[in-house]
Amino acid sequence: AVIKGGWRKYIATPCHEIIIYMFDCGYSSLMGKPRQIAATSTIGLISCKNIMYKKNFFIKFITEDKEKGLEIYRDKIQASFSAFPDWMAPLVRNYTGSHLVLGDKGDKKGRDEGVGSSILVDTPSITAIAGGSPNISLVDEAPNIDIFQKTFTKI
């Protein structure tokens, strides 16, 4: 059902539940995803959950080019984050358009979820996946990226 503002209410299907389960378990995976199953939207929501409720959690989002990465980031991650009510989401400490860094929730003791957590949109390089020691590296369209194509063919 479409709700106010043109948004759709998110309803997880069994394939989404599997994706969410894999992320929650912390499994490392290489996933081929078919189009039009809202997998990217689901991963965007999981990313928001992780940076909102885990301290110093770092996610890198790597795409074949910066423009595509920023478009997906705005549509699937930033839009999801902005849809959370103020009382639920941590404060944004820094936002540059390609890097979202969360701050604390104020001076309430024990309420430091998401402090220092962030998502960074990056472009392919030899050190992109591991540079900065991300907890999760998301790579979109890996077969279209020469550097990763060479890496993944050795798996």
C-alpha positions, 0 to 999 in steps of 0.5 A: 500500500502506498502511504503519504509522500509516495512511500510504500509500506515495507513488507518483508517476503521470505527472500527478504527474511533470508537476507535479513537473517544472513546479515543479522548472523554476520555471515559473509556472502556473495549474492546474485540478486534478481531485479525487482525483489527490493533486495537493495531496499532491504539491505539499505534498511539493514544498514540503517539498523546497524549504524543506528544501534551498533556503536562504531559500526562502519559500512562501506558501499562500493559501486562501479562509479560515484554517481550511481553509488550516490543515487542508490545511497540517497534512494535506499539508505539515506531515504530510509534513515530519514523516514525513522522518527526523531525519537528513534534515530541518533543525531547525525554528526556529519553528512557530506552527501557520500558519508553519513556519520552518526553522533550521540543522542545527547546527554542521556547516560547509557543512550549512546547507540550508533555513536561513531557509526557511519556509512561511506559511499566509495568507488572501486580501488584495490583497498576499497573493500578493506580500507578503514576496516569496515564491519560490512562492505557492500559491493553493487554490480561487482561483475562490472568492476574490473578489480573485483571481477579479478578477485571474485573469479579466484573464489 
